[in-house]
Amino acid sequence: MSYEILKKHRRVWEKKKVLQRIYHNWYKLIIRNMAAQEPTLEIGGGGGNFKEFFPDLISSDYTFCPWLDLNLDAHDLPFRSGSLGNIVIIDVLHHLAGPVVFIKEAQRVLKPNGRLIMLEPCISPLSFLIYNFFHQEDVDFSFDVFSEEMWCAEEEKKPFDGNMAIPSRMFLREPEKFRKLFSEFEIIRTNYSDYFVYPLSGGFEHPSLIPLFSLSFLRGVEKFIQPLGSFFAFRLLIVLENRKLS
């Protein structure tokens, strides 16, 4: 995703109130799940929308953006060990060439009881149909998400290519493998969210199919079907807590 695309997203954000409301709900959810420690680092800050909503964070992205605080690579975080209270990512894990490399880095720089909070695509039976056939990113469950060698093998990977299956495989299909590899990273929660409002919003690339006045009602319907989240969810909230002692 280039600087020009991020500038375009900022223009869309300013005009698209439905999208703002959806993201603001996500931001509130993320903030509720943060550890009571500072500082908080956002990786993949893109258009800077979370920074506007919650100024008390360090915003960063792989792409240089003058409205963010840092330009960095998530696989090599420029922070001292045990120096961050929280790390927040939205739609980042499934873009990374080395998810395991990033998570090890996140654990290194987090304080004891610090948290890594991720909001990522969820591959449910419904979302699979949409993501697999109508989205530009891959949905590939054969990808070995737990191998560090994939970072070397994927060294030429473009940073914004994505495999939307990575979060679901790592935390829904094979959480025991994750726990074995990261025994000191506790999975606090993996919650399903966003069943139809988010895809109908059109995101940053397509027109919204829902009017702003209907959003509260549709959110109520989503809460009603929440017990069926594993069949319909488009989003997955993952909260990890660092149990490693300093």
N, C-alpha and C positions, 0 to 999 in steps of 0.2 A: 504494500500500500504506500503510494508515494505521497510526498508533501502536498502535491496538488490535489490528490484525492481527499486528504485530510482537511484541506481548506474547503473543499466542496462539502464535506460532511458538516463542517462548522456552519456553512450557509444553510444546509438542510435543517440542522438542529434549531437554528434561530426561528425558522418558519413553521416547523412541524411540532405542534403542541402535543399531539398524541404520543409521539416518540419521546418527548421530554417527560411526560407523565409516567410512561413505562419505565424509563431509565431512572427517574427519581424514586420509584418504588424499589428498584433494584438497589440503588444507593442506600436507602433506608435499611433494607434487609442486610446489606453488607455491614453497615455501621453497627447494627444491633449485634452482629456476630464477631466484632472486633474484640481483641483482648484489651484490657484497660492499661495499655502501655503505649508509649510513644518512642520513636516516630513511626508513622505509617508510610510505606512506599507503595505507590501505584505503578505497576508495570503495564505498558500498552495503553498509555493515557490518551493517545490519539488526538481527538478534537479538544481535549481539556475540559470536558463536561463535568467529570467527577470533581476536578479541582475547583470548578466554580461552585459546585454544590457543597463541597467539604474542603474549605481552603487549608485546613490543618493537615495536609499530607504532602509528601514529596511526589510530584508527578513526573513520569518518565516514559520514554518510548524508544524503540529502535531507530525510528525516523526522527531526524532533528526537527523540532517544532519550537519556534520562539516563545510560544505561550506555555510551554512546559518547563520543568526545572532541570531535567537531566536527559541526556542522550546515552543509552546504554544497551548492552547485550544481556538478555536474561540468563544466558548460560555462564556469565562471568560478572557477577555483581560487584560493583566497586564500593563495597562496604566492609567494615571490620566485622569479624566474627562476634556474634552476640550483641549487635548494635541496633537492631530494629525491633519494634514492638509488633508490627503487622506488615504483611505484604498482601496487596489486593490485585487480582487480575480479572478482567472480564474479556472473554474470547481471546485468550492468549495461549493457554496450554496446548490446544489442538493445532496451533501454528508452529510449535517449536520443533526443531530437528531432533533435540534431545530432551524430552520431558523429564527423564530421570536425572540428567545433568542439572537441569534447572531446579528440581525439587531438592537435590542435595545442596545446591547453592543457597536455596531459600532456608533450609534448615541451618546451614552454617551461619547465616547472618541474623537469624532470629534470636531474640532473647529467650531464656527459659520461660515456657508458657506463652511465648509469642505465637501468633497465628498466621497461617497462609489461607486466605479466603479466595475461592475461585468460583466464578459463575461462567459456566461453559455450556455448549450444546449437549442436549441429552438425546440419545438415539432410542426412541420408543417405537412401537409399531407404526403409529401415525407419523411421527416426525421423520422416520426413515423414508417414507414415501416422498415427503416433501424435500428433504435434504438430498436424497439420493438422485432424484429425477429432476428437481427444479433448482438446485443450488450448484454453484460453480466449484465448491470444495468437495474433496473425496470423502467417502464413508467406507473405510477399509479396516475391517476387524482382523485381518491377517497380519497387520503391522505389529511387530514385536515391541510394545511400548516399554518393556522392562529391561531392554538391552541398552547398555551404554555404548555399545559398538555402533549402533545406528547413527549416533552423532558423527562419527568419523565417516561412515558410509554415506551419510546425507550432507556432507560438508558443503556441497555446491547447491543445496536446497535454497530456493528463494524464501526469505523470511516470512512472506505473507501467503505462501501456499499453506493449505490446511488439510488435516484429516480429522473430520468431526467425530470419528469413532473413538479417538484416544481417551477422552474423559470417561465415557461409559464403560470401555473395556477395563480401564485401570481401577475404577472405583465402584462399578456395579457388577461387572462380570467376574473380576479377579481381585477383589479387595484383599484376600489372604496373601496373594503374591506381593501386593503393595506393603502390607504389614510386615511380612518377612524381610523385605528389602529395607524398609524404613521402620524398624522396631521402636524407635524413639519418637516417631511422628504419629500421634493418635488421631484417628479419623473421628472427629467430634460429631459431624453430621454429613449426610448426603441427602438433600431434599429435592424432590421434583418441583418444578414450577413452570408457569407459562404454557397454557394448553392451546389457545387459539388467538388470544388478543395480540400477542407478539407477532406471529406470522401474518396476521391480517393487517398489522400496522404498516407493513411494507418495508420496515427498516429504513436504512438510509438510501436505498437504491430504487424503491418502487413507491407509487402512490398508496396512501392509506385507504383501506377498504372499510374502516370504521370511523364514524363521526365522533368528535371529542365528547359530545354530550352523553353518548352511550357507554363511555368507558367505565364508569362506576358500576353500572348494571352488569356489564360483561365480566368485570372483575368478581362480582358476587357470584355469577354463574361458575366461574373458574374455581372459586372456593368450594362450591357445592360438589364439583366433580373431582376435587383433590384426592379422595381415596382411590381414584382410578388413574393416578398420575403416571404409574409405570406404563400405561397403555397410550397416553396422550401427550406426555410432557415434551416440550421443546427445549427446556432449560434444566440444568442441574447445578445446585449450590453445593459446593464441597468446602468443608471447614476442617483444617488440620491444625493441631496444637503441638508445639515443640516441647516434648518431655525430657529433652536432653539437658542435663545439668551443666552449668557453666564451668 
